[in-house]
Amino acid sequence: MGFRLEQVDPAADFPAIARSMFESYEEPPQSFFHAFFPRHGETQEAREAAIAECATRLYSWHTEDPTSHWQKIIDTDTGRIAGAALWNICQENPFAHEHSMEVSWFPDDGSRRFAEQVVEIHAAPRARVGQRPQVYLFIVFTHPMYRRKGVGQRFMDWGMAKADEMGVEMFLDATPVGKPLYDVNGFVEVENNIILPRTENPDDAWKATEKKTGHSTWYLMWRPIGGNYEEGKTAKPWEKS
């Protein structure tokens, strides 16, 4: 079994990427995924509709964002996608201009209000500390068939080399499942971010989405310019001296 790292073909690859991503986050189940890529119903038809919506949205996000850089790793024996990653290659401060993500993937009711808070809380730590050019890892996954074969590390090697070439920091938001990979690559935990949306008067749609999504814990991780971090010595740019 061999692997090849390639740039994604936007015109052709997103349906397969979306399907592989769903399969990755279903095994093991990671409930936060519902807030970003929901399945509206329990039938197979609902799942297929969710995968199709995901593919359409990934294509739209990519084509509308000049910082977007998608990669895939291919099993050279079968041509199957073993994993994929979405990087944001930010030559400038990504927060220089106010931008909010429209949560169009939920109907306009409490489910959307819940997901809007998830998106806002998820982004908040990096918005506070990451106001500089950077390489940001937004999405990464490895299909269950290809785990523990170095797929995730191939993505990380590329991203770290790109950041070093640009002379910039790296950021990512890690789940508990993914955090060990970033720890071994020298990333530093900046903030533990618990996503716990709240409202005074939740409607049934909010309650249903909350039950399905749950509350999640994320870790904002940082890699300094050049990747060499020494506790107590390496300056953290967001901290005032």
LINZIVEN-V579402 format. One record per helix or strand of 2 or more residues. SS is the DSSP state (~ for helix, > for strand). FROM is the first residue (numbers start at 1). TO is the last residue. If there is no record, write none. Layout:
BEGIN
SS&FROM&TO  SS&FROM&TO
END
This chain:
BEGIN
>&3&7  ~&14&26  ~&33&36  ~&44&64  >&68&75  >&81&90  ~&110&129  >&134&142  ~&144&146  ~&151&166  >&169&175  ~&179&184  >&188&195  ~&204&213  >&216&223  ~&225&227
END
